[in-house]
C-alpha cells in the first residue's frame, strides 16, 4: 500500500475511519464524495490532494471509463498542487507516472480518431464514433452532437438520437418528442437524462405531468426514477427550488439508503427543517 493510503489522514472528525473503510472496499465513489467536501481551492494539506487525485483516477479507471481523460487531467492538477505543498516525490511519483502514461495513451488514441473524423468521417466504425462522441461531449458538445448524428445513421436507437439532442442543448420542443420513442431497458439512463432535462425546464402543471410520466416510465422499465447519482442530485435540487419539499425529502431518504456518502451541501438541506409545503405528496 502506498504510504499516502495509510491512515492517519488528519481529516476532521471521524472522517479518517470512514475514508479508510471506503479505500479498503475500493469504494472510489464514496471516497471521492467525502474528499470533495474537504478539499477546496485553498487546501494546503498535500495528503488530501494526493488522496483525491488517487480516488478520482481509480473511479474513472475502474467504473466511469468515459470520464478517464478528464479524471486524469484533474488528478495531475491535484498532484501538482500537492507537490507545491511539499508532498515528497517518493509519494507522488508512482501515481503521477501511472496517470501520465494513461493520459498520454488516451490522448494519442483520441487524436487519431479525431483526425480520422476530420479527414474521412465515413471510415469510422459505430464503436469509434460512439467513443469519440463521448470524448467531446463535455468540452465540445456541438462536435459531439454531430458525432452522435453520424452514429445514428449507422446504429439508430432512441438513446443515440437523444444523445445528439442533449449534446446540442436541445429545448423542450426537441426533447419532448423523444419520450414517445420505443425505449428499451438498456438505454434507460439516457431516457432518464432526457426526463431530468425536461424537469429542469418545467414548473407548475407541466412539472407535475413530467414528474408522473418519468416515474411511471421508470416502473415500466423496472427502475426507480431517478436512478443515476448525478440525476438524483439534479432532480433533488429542482424539487427543492420549486418548493416540492416532501418529494425532495423522500428522494433524499432514498439517496441516504442507496449511498454510504452524500455531498455535504445535500446533507445540509436534508438536515435543515424545510418550509411547510403541502405539495409533493405523490
N, C-alpha and C positions, 0 to 999 in steps of 0.2 A: 504494500500500500504506500502510495506517495505520502510524504510527511504531511503535506497540507490537508490530506483527507483525514488525518488522525486528530481526534479532539485533544485538548480543548480548542474551541474556535474563538472564544471571547465574545460570543453573541449575547444579546440582552436576555434576561430572564432564563427560562428553561429551554431556549431555542437550540442550545448545543445538543441536548439529548434528542430533540425531535429531528434535527438535521442529521445527526449520526444514524438514526434509525432509517431515514429515507435513503441515505447513501448505502447503508448495508443492504437495503432491499432493492437497490437500483431504481428507486422511485424518483426519477430525474424531474418529473413534472412538479411533484410536491416540493422537492428541494429547491427548484427554481422559483416557485411561488414564494416560499419562505425567504429566500435570499433577496429577491427583488424588493421585498418590503423593507429590507435592512440596508441594501447597497443604494447609495444616492450619488449624484454627481460630486458631492463633497466628501465621499468616503475616503479615508486615508489608511484604513486597515488592510494591508496588502493581502492577507489571507482570505478575507471575504471576497475580494476581487477575483482572486485565483479560483476560489470555490465556485463562484457564479460562472466564470468562464468554463470551468470543467463541466458543470451540470448542464449548461446551455448547449455545449458541444455534444455531450453524451446523449442528451434528449433528442437532438436532431439526428445524430448518427444512428441511434437505435430505434427511434419511433417516427419522428417528423422529418422524413428524408427530404421532402420538398423544401424544408427550411434549412438544409445543411449549409448552403452558401452564405446566407445572411447570419446564420448562427456562428459559422467560422469567423466571419469578419467581426462580429460582436465580441467573440471570445478573444481574438487577437487584440482588439482595442482595450479590453479589460486587462489582459496580461501586460500590455504596455503601461497601463496605469499602475498596475501592481509593482512593476519594476521601478517606476518613478517613485513609488512609496517605499522602496527598499527591499522588495522581495529578492531573496537570494537566487542567483542564476541557477543553482542546482535544483531549486524547487520549480522554477518556471520553464527551464529549457526543454525537458522531455515533452511536456504538454504543448508548448509553443511549436516545437518541431512537428509534432503529430498534426496539429491544426494547420500549420503552414503547408505541410505535404498534402493534406486533404484538399485545402483550398486551391493549391496550385493545380492539382489534377482536375478538380471541378471546373476551374476557370478555363483550362485548355480544352476540355470537352465541350463546355458551353460556347466558347469562341468558335470552335469548329462547326458546331450545329448552327450558330448564328450566321457564320459566313456562308454555309450551305443554303440557309434560308434566303439570304440576300442574293445569291448567285443563281440558284436553281431550286426554288421552293417546292416544286412538284416532285423533286427527288427524295424529299424527307418522308420517312415512314410515319404511320399514325403514332407509334410509340415515341418517335423523335419529336414530332410536332407537339405531342402532349407534354413531354418533358420540357421543351423549350418554352411552351406557353406558361407553365407554372413557374419557370425561372423568371420570366419577365413580368409576371402578374403583379408583383409587389412594387417594382420600380418603374416599369414601362407598361402600364395597363393597356394603352392603345395598341401596342405591338402584341401583347398577349391576346387581345380580342381578335386581331387578325389571324393569329395562330390557331385559336380555338375555332374560328370560322373555317379555316383550311382543314382542321381536324374533323369538323362536322361533315365536310364533303367526303371524307374518306371513311369515317366511322360515326354516322349520325346517331344521336341519342338525345333525350331531353336534357341530360346533365351537361353535355358538351355545348348544346345550344344555350343553356342557361349561363354557363361559364363565360361565353362570349358576351352576353348581355351584361352580366355582372362586371366583367373586366372593363367594359367601356362606360360603366356608370349609368346604365340604362335606368330610366324613370319608371313610374308606375305603369304607364301605357305599354312599355315593353315587358315589364316584369309580370304583370297580372296574367297575360295570355299563357305564360309558361306553366301556370298552375293546372291548366287543363290538359297538359301533355300526359302521355301514358307512362307515369313514373313507376320505376321498379325499385325494390328494396336496396339494390346495390348502389343506387345513386341518391339514397335518401339524404345524405349530408349536403349534397348540392341543392336539393329541394329545400332543405332547412335553411340554407343560406338565402335563397330567394324569399322564403317566408319571413325571415328576420329583416331583410332589406325592406320588405313591404310594411312590416310592423313599425319600423323606424320612421316611415313616411306617413303613417296613418294616425288618426285620433278619432275620438267620439265613436259614432256608429260604425264607421269604416274600420276602426281598430277592432271593434267587437267582432265584426264579420271575419276579418283576417285571423284573429286570435282563435276563434272557434274552428275555422277551417283548418288551420295549422295543427291544432290538437287532434281533430278528427282524422286528418290525413296521417298523422303520426301513428295513431292507433291502427289504422288500416294497413300501414307498412310495418307494424309490430315494433314501434319505438315510441318513447315518450318525448314529446316536444317540450323544450328544445333539448337535444342530446349532447352535441359537441360543447366542450367547456367554453370556448370563446363566444359561441352563440348564446349560451346560458347567461353569460355576463352581459352581453349586449341587450338581451331581452329584459333581464333584471333592471338594468339602468333605464330602459324605455318605460317599463312599468312604473318605476319609481318617479320618473319625470312626469308621467301622466297622472300621478296620484292614485295609481292602482296598487295600493299598499298591501292589500290582502293577497293578491296574486303574487306580488313581489316577494312577500314573506314566505308564501307557500313554495315558490321556486327556490328561494334562499335555503329553506329547510331541506329541500331535495339536494341542493348542492352540498350542504353540510353532510348529508348522509352518503353522498357518492364520492366525496373527496376527503382526503386527510388534511388538506391545507387550502384555505381560502385567502385571496388577497385582502390586506388589511382594510382598504377602503370599502370593500364589500362587507366585511365583518362589522365594521363600524355602523353601517346602515342597518344591518340586521339586529345589532345590539341596542340601537337607539330607538326609543318609542316613536312610532310614526304618527303623523296627524291622523285623527279619526277619519275614516272613509268607509262608506257603505258600498263602494264599488269593488269589483273583482271577486265576486262570490263564486264564480264558476271558472 
